[in-house]
Amino acid sequence: MSPGDEEKRDGSWFGGESHEFDPNSVEPPLDDAAGPSVDIPAAPESSASAPGGGGDADVARTFWLVVVMVNVGLFGLTVGVLYAFIRGQGQFGGAVAMVGVAALVVAYRRYRAFRRP
């Protein structure tokens, strides 16, 4: 038996105080009624039920097409340039870079041609 085993057994240290942290001792608990009251508005109705519906589908389709084309374009352009200049494979790198440029042109033209319904 070591000195201090008695204090550890009964769960108290230094004069009977608990060694566990009490979060309520730092600051008093907040009262929910004391805070400001905020009215949260309801979400607006979906525009898919609007006349001439299907507008959201066109927007989503065009958005994702542009996102994919920009990603393919940037990937092709950077990888093509890296292959051409670093690896010395100019023909392959040029072809990949041209695919990237073409994808960026398609994305740009689709973005500019889109009109929101």
N, CA, C and O atoms as a GROMACS GRO file, in nm:
protein
  468
    1MET      N    1   0.085  -0.117   0.000
    1MET     CA    2   0.000   0.000   0.000
    1MET      C    3   0.089   0.123   0.000
    1MET      O    4   0.177   0.138   0.085
    2SER      N    5   0.066   0.212  -0.096
    2SER     CA    6   0.149   0.331  -0.108
    2SER      C    7   0.079   0.448  -0.042
    2SER      O    8  -0.043   0.444  -0.022
    3PRO      N    9   0.153   0.553  -0.008
    3PRO     CA   10   0.088   0.668   0.055
    3PRO      C   11  -0.003   0.738  -0.047
    3PRO      O   12   0.041   0.768  -0.158
    4GLY      N   13  -0.122   0.761  -0.013
    4GLY     CA   14  -0.216   0.827  -0.103
    4GLY      C   15  -0.319   0.732  -0.159
    4GLY      O   16  -0.412   0.775  -0.228
    5ASP      N   17  -0.305   0.599  -0.131
    5ASP     CA   18  -0.403   0.504  -0.181
    5ASP      C   19  -0.539   0.527  -0.116
    5ASP      O   20  -0.643   0.502  -0.178
    6GLU      N   21  -0.539   0.575   0.007
    6GLU     CA   22  -0.666   0.600   0.073
    6GLU      C   23  -0.744   0.710   0.002
    6GLU      O   24  -0.865   0.699  -0.016
    7GLU      N   25  -0.674   0.818  -0.040
    7GLU     CA   26  -0.744   0.926  -0.108
    7GLU      C   27  -0.798   0.879  -0.244
    7GLU      O   28  -0.906   0.920  -0.285
    8LYS      N   29  -0.722   0.794  -0.312
    8LYS     CA   30  -0.766   0.746  -0.442
    8LYS      C   31  -0.885   0.652  -0.430
    8LYS      O   32  -0.971   0.649  -0.518
    9ARG      N   33  -0.890   0.575  -0.322
    9ARG     CA   34  -0.998   0.481  -0.306
    9ARG      C   35  -1.131   0.550  -0.282
    9ARG      O   36  -1.233   0.507  -0.337
   10ASP      N   37  -1.133   0.655  -0.202
   10ASP     CA   38  -1.262   0.719  -0.175
   10ASP      C   39  -1.292   0.828  -0.278
   10ASP      O   40  -1.394   0.896  -0.265
   11GLY      N   41  -1.207   0.846  -0.380
   11GLY     CA   42  -1.236   0.936  -0.490
   11GLY      C   43  -1.216   1.082  -0.459
   11GLY      O   44  -1.270   1.166  -0.530
   12SER      N   45  -1.139   1.115  -0.356
   12SER     CA   46  -1.121   1.256  -0.325
   12SER      C   47  -0.973   1.288  -0.313
   12SER      O   48  -0.892   1.201  -0.282
   13TRP      N   49  -0.939   1.410  -0.338
   13TRP     CA   50  -0.802   1.459  -0.327
   13TRP      C   51  -0.804   1.587  -0.246
   13TRP      O   52  -0.900   1.664  -0.255
   14PHE      N   53  -0.704   1.612  -0.168
   14PHE     CA   54  -0.681   1.737  -0.099
   14PHE      C   55  -0.806   1.791  -0.029
   14PHE      O   56  -0.863   1.892  -0.071
   15GLY      N   57  -0.844   1.729   0.072
   15GLY     CA   58  -0.950   1.780   0.157
   15GLY      C   59  -1.090   1.744   0.112
   15GLY      O   60  -1.184   1.818   0.141
   16GLY      N   61  -1.106   1.636   0.044
   16GLY     CA   62  -1.239   1.589   0.012
   16GLY      C   63  -1.298   1.643  -0.118
   16GLY      O   64  -1.412   1.610  -0.150
   17GLU      N   65  -1.226   1.725  -0.194
   17GLU     CA   66  -1.280   1.775  -0.320
   17GLU      C   67  -1.265   1.669  -0.428
   17GLU      O   68  -1.169   1.592  -0.428
   18SER      N   69  -1.358   1.665  -0.518
   18SER     CA   70  -1.354   1.569  -0.628
   18SER      C   71  -1.246   1.611  -0.728
   18SER      O   72  -1.224   1.730  -0.749
   19HIS      N   73  -1.180   1.515  -0.788
   19HIS     CA   74  -1.075   1.546  -0.884
   19HIS      C   75  -1.131   1.558  -1.027
   19HIS      O   76  -1.055   1.585  -1.120
   20GLU      N   77  -1.260   1.539  -1.046
   20GLU     CA   78  -1.321   1.553  -1.177
   20GLU      C   79  -1.356   1.699  -1.204
   20GLU      O   80  -1.393   1.772  -1.112
   21PHE      N   81  -1.345   1.740  -1.329
   21PHE     CA   82  -1.376   1.876  -1.370
   21PHE      C   83  -1.527   1.895  -1.377
   21PHE      O   84  -1.598   1.812  -1.434
   22ASP      N   85  -1.574   2.003  -1.318
   22ASP     CA   86  -1.715   2.036  -1.322
   22ASP      C   87  -1.735   2.151  -1.421
   22ASP      O   88  -1.694   2.264  -1.392
   23PRO      N   89  -1.796   2.126  -1.539
   23PRO     CA   90  -1.810   2.232  -1.639
   23PRO      C   91  -1.900   2.346  -1.592
   23PRO      O   92  -1.887   2.458  -1.641
   24ASN      N   93  -1.990   2.321  -1.500
   24ASN     CA   94  -2.077   2.427  -1.450
   24ASN      C   95  -2.006   2.523  -1.356
   24ASN      O   96  -2.060   2.628  -1.323
   25SER      N   97  -1.885   2.489  -1.312
   25SER     CA   98  -1.813   2.577  -1.223
   25SER      C   99  -1.746   2.692  -1.296
   25SER      O  100  -1.706   2.789  -1.232
   26VAL      N  101  -1.732   2.685  -1.427
   26VAL     CA  102  -1.665   2.789  -1.503
   26VAL      C  103  -1.755   2.910  -1.523
   26VAL      O  104  -1.715   3.022  -1.494
   27GLU      N  105  -1.877   2.889  -1.571
   27GLU     CA  106  -1.972   2.998  -1.586
   27GLU      C  107  -2.112   2.941  -1.563
   27GLU      O  108  -2.134   2.821  -1.580
   28PRO      N  109  -2.204   3.026  -1.526
   28PRO     CA  110  -2.339   2.974  -1.500
   28PRO      C  111  -2.402   2.924  -1.631
   28PRO      O  112  -2.371   2.975  -1.738
   29PRO      N  113  -2.489   2.826  -1.622
   29PRO     CA  114  -2.554   2.776  -1.743
   29PRO      C  115  -2.643   2.883  -1.805
   29PRO      O  116  -2.704   2.963  -1.735
   30LEU      N  117  -2.648   2.883  -1.938
   30LEU     CA  118  -2.729   2.982  -2.008
   30LEU      C  119  -2.876   2.942  -2.003
   30LEU      O  120  -2.911   2.825  -2.014
   31ASP      N  121  -2.958   3.041  -1.986
   31ASP     CA  122  -3.102   3.019  -1.985
   31ASP      C  123  -3.153   3.044  -2.126
   31ASP      O  124  -3.125   3.149  -2.184
   32ASP      N  125  -3.228   2.950  -2.182
   32ASP     CA  126  -3.277   2.962  -2.318
   32ASP      C  127  -3.372   3.081  -2.333
   32ASP      O  128  -3.378   3.141  -2.440
   33ALA      N  129  -3.444   3.115  -2.228
   33ALA     CA  130  -3.539   3.225  -2.236
   33ALA      C  131  -3.469   3.360  -2.240
   33ALA      O  132  -3.528   3.459  -2.283
   34ALA      N  133  -3.344   3.368  -2.196
   34ALA     CA  134  -3.273   3.494  -2.192
   34ALA      C  135  -3.220   3.535  -2.328
   34ALA      O  136  -3.188   3.652  -2.347
   35GLY      N  137  -3.208   3.442  -2.424
   35GLY     CA  138  -3.153   3.473  -2.555
   35GLY      C  139  -3.254   3.542  -2.644
   35GLY      O  140  -3.374   3.543  -2.614
   36PRO      N  141  -3.206   3.600  -2.754
   36PRO     CA  142  -3.298   3.669  -2.845
   36PRO      C  143  -3.386   3.569  -2.919
   36PRO      O  144  -3.348   3.455  -2.942
   37SER      N  145  -3.503   3.614  -2.956
   37SER     CA  146  -3.594   3.528  -3.029
   37SER      C  147  -3.583   3.562  -3.176
   37SER      O  148  -3.590   3.679  -3.214
   38VAL      N  149  -3.566   3.460  -3.260
   38VAL     CA  150  -3.547   3.478  -3.403
   38VAL      C  151  -3.653   3.398  -3.476
   38VAL      O  152  -3.671   3.279  -3.452
   39ASP      N  153  -3.723   3.465  -3.568
   39ASP     CA  154  -3.821   3.396  -3.651
   39ASP      C  155  -3.750   3.347  -3.777
   39ASP      O  156  -3.692   3.426  -3.850
   40ILE      N  157  -3.756   3.218  -3.801
   40ILE     CA  158  -3.692   3.159  -3.918
   40ILE      C  159  -3.798   3.143  -4.025
   40ILE      O  160  -3.898   3.073  -4.004
   41PRO      N  161  -3.778   3.207  -4.142
   41PRO     CA  162  -3.880   3.197  -4.247
   41PRO      C  163  -3.880   3.058  -4.310
   41PRO      O  164  -3.780   2.986  -4.307
   42ALA      N  165  -3.994   3.023  -4.367
   42ALA     CA  166  -4.006   2.895  -4.435
   42ALA      C  167  -3.934   2.901  -4.570
   42ALA      O  168  -3.920   3.009  -4.627
   43ALA      N  169  -3.891   2.787  -4.618
   43ALA     CA  170  -3.823   2.781  -4.746
   43ALA      C  171  -3.922   2.807  -4.859
   43ALA      O  172  -4.038   2.765  -4.850
   44PRO      N  173  -3.878   2.876  -4.965
   44PRO     CA  174  -3.970   2.902  -5.075
   44PRO      C  175  -4.002   2.773  -5.150
   44PRO      O  176  -3.928   2.675  -5.145
   45GLU      N  177  -4.115   2.776  -5.219
   45GLU     CA  178  -4.156   2.660  -5.296
   45GLU      C  179  -4.059   2.637  -5.411
   45GLU      O  180  -3.995   2.730  -5.460
   46SER      N  181  -4.047   2.512  -5.454
   46SER     CA  182  -3.959   2.477  -5.564
   46SER      C  183  -4.012   2.535  -5.694
   46SER      O  184  -4.133   2.538  -5.717
   47SER      N  185  -3.920   2.582  -5.779
   47SER     CA  186  -3.963   2.641  -5.906
   47SER      C  187  -3.992   2.534  -6.011
   47SER      O  188  -4.031   2.568  -6.123
   48ALA      N  189  -3.975   2.407  -5.977
   48ALA     CA  190  -4.005   2.300  -6.071
   48ALA      C  191  -4.154   2.292  -6.098
   48ALA      O  192  -4.196   2.243  -6.203
   49SER      N  193  -4.235   2.341  -6.003
   49SER     CA  194  -4.380   2.337  -6.022
   49SER      C  195  -4.429   2.461  -6.097
   49SER      O  196  -4.549   2.476  -6.119
   50ALA      N  197  -4.337   2.550  -6.137
   50ALA     CA  198  -4.374   2.670  -6.209
   50ALA      C  199  -4.418   2.635  -6.351
   50ALA      O  200  -4.381   2.529  -6.403
   51PRO      N  201  -4.496   2.723  -6.415
   51PRO     CA  202  -4.537   2.696  -6.553
   51PRO      C  203  -4.416   2.682  -6.644
   51PRO      O  204  -4.318   2.754  -6.630
   52GLY      N  205  -4.424   2.589  -6.737
   52GLY     CA  206  -4.310   2.563  -6.826
   52GLY      C  207  -4.198   2.493  -6.752
   52GLY      O  208  -4.081   2.515  -6.783
   53GLY      N  209  -4.232   2.410  -6.654
   53GLY     CA  210  -4.134   2.343  -6.568
   53GLY      C  211  -4.023   2.275  -6.645
   53GLY      O  212  -4.027   2.271  -6.768
   54GLY      N  213  -3.928   2.224  -6.577
   54GLY     CA  214  -3.813   2.160  -6.639
   54GLY      C  215  -3.696   2.256  -6.651
   54GLY      O  216  -3.590   2.217  -6.701
   55GLY      N  217  -3.713   2.379  -6.607
   55GLY     CA  218  -3.604   2.476  -6.614
   55GLY      C  219  -3.487   2.436  -6.528
   55GLY      O  220  -3.372   2.455  -6.566
   56ASP      N  221  -3.515   2.380  -6.413
   56ASP     CA  222  -3.406   2.338  -6.325
   56ASP      C  223  -3.325   2.225  -6.386
   56ASP      O  224  -3.204   2.218  -6.365
   57ALA      N  225  -3.389   2.138  -6.459
   57ALA     CA  226  -3.317   2.027  -6.522
   57ALA      C  227  -3.221   2.080  -6.629
   57ALA      O  228  -3.109   2.030  -6.642
   58ASP      N  229  -3.264   2.181  -6.705
   58ASP     CA  230  -3.176   2.239  -6.807
   58ASP      C  231  -3.057   2.309  -6.743
   58ASP      O  232  -2.944   2.298  -6.791
   59VAL      N  233  -3.083   2.381  -6.635
   59VAL     CA  234  -2.975   2.450  -6.566
   59VAL      C  235  -2.875   2.349  -6.510
   59VAL      O  236  -2.754   2.366  -6.526
   60ALA      N  237  -2.925   2.245  -6.447
   60ALA     CA  238  -2.836   2.144  -6.388
   60ALA      C  239  -2.756   2.073  -6.495
   60ALA      O  240  -2.636   2.051  -6.478
   61ARG      N  241  -2.821   2.036  -6.606
   61ARG     CA  242  -2.751   1.965  -6.714
   61ARG      C  243  -2.640   2.053  -6.773
   61ARG      O  244  -2.527   2.006  -6.793
   62THR      N  245  -2.672   2.179  -6.799
   62THR     CA  246  -2.571   2.270  -6.855
   62THR      C  247  -2.458   2.294  -6.756
   62THR      O  248  -2.341   2.297  -6.794
   63PHE      N  249  -2.492   2.311  -6.630
   63PHE     CA  250  -2.390   2.334  -6.528
   63PHE      C  251  -2.292   2.217  -6.522
   63PHE      O  252  -2.171   2.237  -6.524
   64TRP      N  253  -2.345   2.094  -6.514
   64TRP     CA  254  -2.256   1.980  -6.502
   64TRP      C  255  -2.176   1.955  -6.629
   64TRP      O  256  -2.062   1.909  -6.622
   65LEU      N  257  -2.235   1.984  -6.745
   65LEU     CA  258  -2.158   1.971  -6.869
   65LEU      C  259  -2.041   2.069  -6.870
   65LEU      O  260  -1.929   2.032  -6.906
   66VAL      N  261  -2.066   2.192  -6.830
   66VAL     CA  262  -1.959   2.292  -6.826
   66VAL      C  263  -1.853   2.252  -6.724
   66VAL      O  264  -1.733   2.268  -6.750
   67VAL      N  265  -1.894   2.202  -6.609
   67VAL     CA  266  -1.798   2.161  -6.506
   67VAL      C  267  -1.709   2.048  -6.559
   67VAL      O  268  -1.586   2.054  -6.543
   68VAL      N  269  -1.768   1.948  -6.620
   68VAL     CA  270  -1.690   1.835  -6.672
   68VAL      C  271  -1.597   1.881  -6.784
   68VAL      O  272  -1.481   1.841  -6.789
   69MET      N  273  -1.648   1.963  -6.874
   69MET     CA  274  -1.564   2.010  -6.985
   69MET      C  275  -1.447   2.095  -6.937
   69MET      O  276  -1.336   2.083  -6.989
   70VAL      N  277  -1.470   2.180  -6.838
   70VAL     CA  278  -1.359   2.261  -6.785
   70VAL      C  279  -1.256   2.171  -6.717
   70VAL      O  280  -1.136   2.192  -6.733
   71ASN      N  281  -1.302   2.071  -6.642
   71ASN     CA  282  -1.207   1.980  -6.578
   71ASN      C  283  -1.126   1.902  -6.680
   71ASN      O  284  -1.004   1.889  -6.667
   72VAL      N  285  -1.194   1.849  -6.783
   72VAL     CA  286  -1.123   1.775  -6.889
   72VAL      C  287  -1.027   1.868  -6.962
   72VAL      O  288  -0.915   1.830  -6.994
   73GLY      N  289  -1.072   1.989  -6.988
   73GLY     CA  290  -0.988   2.085  -7.060
   73GLY      C  291  -0.863   2.122  -6.983
   73GLY      O  292  -0.753   2.122  -7.039
   74LEU      N  293  -0.877   2.154  -6.857
   74LEU     CA  294  -0.760   2.190  -6.777
   74LEU      C  295  -0.665   2.072  -6.760
   74LEU      O  296  -0.543   2.088  -6.766
   75PHE      N  297  -0.721   1.954  -6.739
   75PHE     CA  298  -0.638   1.834  -6.725
   75PHE      C  299  -0.562   1.807  -6.855
   75PHE      O  300  -0.441   1.784  -6.852
   76GLY      N  301  -0.632   1.809  -6.968
   76GLY     CA  302  -0.568   1.782  -7.096
   76GLY      C  303  -0.463   1.885  -7.131
   76GLY      O  304  -0.355   1.850  -7.178
   77LEU      N  305  -0.492   2.010  -7.107
   77LEU     CA  306  -0.397   2.116  -7.139
   77LEU      C  307  -0.270   2.105  -7.055
   77LEU      O  308  -0.160   2.114  -7.109
   78THR      N  309  -0.285   2.085  -6.926
   78THR     CA  310  -0.166   2.078  -6.841
   78THR      C  311  -0.086   1.951  -6.864
   78THR      O  312   0.037   1.956  -6.871
   79VAL      N  313  -0.154   1.838  -6.877
   79VAL     CA  314  -0.081   1.712  -6.900
   79VAL      C  315  -0.015   1.714  -7.038
   79VAL      O  316   0.098   1.666  -7.053
   80GLY      N  317  -0.084   1.769  -7.137
   80GLY     CA  318  -0.025   1.778  -7.270
   80GLY      C  319   0.100   1.863  -7.273
   80GLY      O  320   0.200   1.825  -7.335
   81VAL      N  321   0.096   1.977  -7.208
   81VAL     CA  322   0.214   2.064  -7.202
   81VAL      C  323   0.327   1.995  -7.126
   81VAL      O  324   0.443   2.005  -7.166
   82LEU      N  325   0.295   1.926  -7.018
   82LEU     CA  326   0.398   1.855  -6.943
   82LEU      C  327   0.463   1.745  -7.028
   82LEU      O  328   0.585   1.730  -7.027
   83TYR      N  329   0.381   1.668  -7.100
   83TYR     CA  330   0.438   1.564  -7.186
   83TYR      C  331   0.524   1.625  -7.296
   83TYR      O  332   0.630   1.570  -7.328
   84ALA      N  333   0.481   1.736  -7.354
   84ALA     CA  334   0.556   1.796  -7.464
   84ALA      C  335   0.690   1.852  -7.418
   84ALA      O  336   0.792   1.830  -7.484
   85PHE      N  337   0.692   1.923  -7.308
   85PHE     CA  338   0.815   1.991  -7.268
   85PHE      C  339   0.903   1.911  -7.173
   85PHE      O  340   1.026   1.917  -7.185
   86ILE      N  341   0.847   1.837  -7.083
   86ILE     CA  342   0.929   1.766  -6.985
   86ILE      C  343   0.970   1.629  -7.036
   86ILE      O  344   1.086   1.591  -7.025
   87ARG      N  345   0.875   1.554  -7.091
   87ARG     CA  346   0.907   1.419  -7.139
   87ARG      C  347   0.962   1.420  -7.282
   87ARG      O  348   1.020   1.321  -7.326
   88GLY      N  349   0.945   1.531  -7.353
   88GLY     CA  350   0.997   1.539  -7.489
   88GLY      C  351   0.911   1.468  -7.592
   88GLY      O  352   0.955   1.443  -7.703
   89GLN      N  353   0.789   1.435  -7.556
   89GLN     CA  354   0.697   1.368  -7.648
   89GLN      C  355   0.602   1.474  -7.705
   89GLN      O  356   0.487   1.485  -7.663
   90GLY      N  357   0.654   1.550  -7.800
   90GLY     CA  358   0.581   1.664  -7.853
   90GLY      C  359   0.453   1.627  -7.925
   90GLY      O  360   0.352   1.696  -7.911
   91GLN      N  361   0.456   1.519  -8.003
   91GLN     CA  362   0.337   1.483  -8.079
   91GLN      C  363   0.223   1.438  -7.986
   91GLN      O  364   0.110   1.484  -8.000
   92PHE      N  365   0.254   1.350  -7.892
   92PHE     CA  366   0.152   1.304  -7.798
   92PHE      C  367   0.106   1.418  -7.708
   92PHE      O  368  -0.014   1.436  -7.686
   93GLY      N  369   0.200   1.495  -7.656
   93GLY     CA  370   0.166   1.607  -7.569
   93GLY      C  371   0.083   1.712  -7.641
   93GLY      O  372  -0.010   1.768  -7.583
   94GLY      N  373   0.116   1.738  -7.767
   94GLY     CA  374   0.039   1.834  -7.845
   94GLY      C  375  -0.104   1.787  -7.868
   94GLY      O  376  -0.198   1.866  -7.862
   95ALA      N  377  -0.120   1.658  -7.894
   95ALA     CA  378  -0.254   1.603  -7.917
   95ALA      C  379  -0.338   1.613  -7.789
   95ALA      O  380  -0.455   1.652  -7.795
   96VAL      N  381  -0.279   1.579  -7.676
   96VAL     CA  382  -0.352   1.587  -7.549
   96VAL      C  383  -0.386   1.733  -7.516
   96VAL      O  384  -0.495   1.761  -7.467
   97ALA      N  385  -0.294   1.824  -7.543
   97ALA     CA  386  -0.319   1.966  -7.518
   97ALA      C  387  -0.430   2.017  -7.608
   97ALA      O  388  -0.511   2.099  -7.565
   98MET      N  389  -0.434   1.971  -7.733
   98MET     CA  390  -0.540   2.014  -7.824
   98MET      C  391  -0.677   1.963  -7.779
   98MET      O  392  -0.777   2.032  -7.794
   99VAL      N  393  -0.682   1.841  -7.724
   99VAL     CA  394  -0.808   1.790  -7.669
   99VAL      C  395  -0.852   1.878  -7.552
   99VAL      O  396  -0.970   1.908  -7.537
  100GLY      N  397  -0.756   1.918  -7.470
  100GLY     CA  398  -0.788   2.007  -7.358
  100GLY      C  399  -0.839   2.142  -7.404
  100GLY      O  400  -0.936   2.194  -7.348
  101VAL      N  401  -0.776   2.199  -7.506
  101VAL     CA  402  -0.820   2.328  -7.559
  101VAL      C  403  -0.960   2.314  -7.619
  101VAL      O  404  -1.045   2.401  -7.599
  102ALA      N  405  -0.984   2.206  -7.691
  102ALA     CA  406  -1.116   2.183  -7.751
  102ALA      C  407  -1.223   2.172  -7.642
  102ALA      O  408  -1.333   2.226  -7.657
  103ALA      N  409  -1.193   2.103  -7.533
  103ALA     CA  410  -1.291   2.089  -7.424
  103ALA      C  411  -1.318   2.225  -7.359
  103ALA      O  412  -1.432   2.255  -7.322
  104LEU      N  413  -1.215   2.308  -7.345
  104LEU     CA  414  -1.235   2.442  -7.289
  104LEU      C  415  -1.319   2.530  -7.382
  104LEU      O  416  -1.401   2.608  -7.335
  105VAL      N  417  -1.299   2.516  -7.513
  105VAL     CA  418  -1.378   2.593  -7.609
  105VAL      C  419  -1.525   2.548  -7.603
  105VAL      O  420  -1.615   2.633  -7.606
  106VAL      N  421  -1.549   2.418  -7.594
  106VAL     CA  422  -1.687   2.368  -7.583
  106VAL      C  423  -1.752   2.422  -7.456
  106VAL      O  424  -1.867   2.465  -7.458
  107ALA      N  425  -1.679   2.421  -7.345
  107ALA     CA  426  -1.734   2.472  -7.219
  107ALA      C  427  -1.765   2.620  -7.230
  107ALA      O  428  -1.870   2.665  -7.183
  108TYR      N  429  -1.676   2.696  -7.291
  108TYR     CA  430  -1.698   2.841  -7.304
  108TYR      C  431  -1.818   2.871  -7.392
  108TYR      O  432  -1.901   2.954  -7.357
  109ARG      N  433  -1.828   2.803  -7.506
  109ARG     CA  434  -1.940   2.828  -7.597
  109ARG      C  435  -2.073   2.786  -7.534
  109ARG      O  436  -2.173   2.855  -7.552
  110ARG      N  437  -2.075   2.674  -7.461
  110ARG     CA  438  -2.199   2.630  -7.397
  110ARG      C  439  -2.240   2.728  -7.288
  110ARG      O  440  -2.358   2.757  -7.271
  111TYR      N  441  -2.140   2.778  -7.213
  111TYR     CA  442  -2.169   2.874  -7.107
  111TYR      C  443  -2.226   3.004  -7.165
  111TYR      O  444  -2.323   3.058  -7.113
  112ARG      N  445  -2.166   3.054  -7.271
  112ARG     CA  446  -2.211   3.179  -7.331
  112ARG      C  447  -2.347   3.162  -7.401
  112ARG      O  448  -2.425   3.256  -7.406
  113ALA      N  449  -2.375   3.045  -7.454
  113ALA     CA  450  -2.501   3.022  -7.528
  113ALA      C  451  -2.619   2.997  -7.435
  113ALA      O  452  -2.734   3.008  -7.478
  114PHE      N  453  -2.594   2.963  -7.312
  114PHE     CA  454  -2.703   2.927  -7.220
  114PHE      C  455  -2.781   3.051  -7.181
  114PHE      O  456  -2.724   3.154  -7.144
  115ARG      N  457  -2.912   3.040  -7.190
  115ARG     CA  458  -3.003   3.144  -7.143
  115ARG      C  459  -3.096   3.083  -7.042
  115ARG      O  460  -3.160   2.981  -7.068
  116ARG      N  461  -3.103   3.146  -6.927
  116ARG     CA  462  -3.190   3.093  -6.822
  116ARG      C  463  -3.335   3.111  -6.863
  116ARG      O  464  -3.375   3.220  -6.903
  117PRO      N  465  -3.416   3.004  -6.854
  117PRO     CA  466  -3.557   3.013  -6.895
  117PRO      C  467  -3.639   3.104  -6.808
  117PRO      O  468  -3.759   3.121  -6.832
   0.00000   0.00000   0.00000
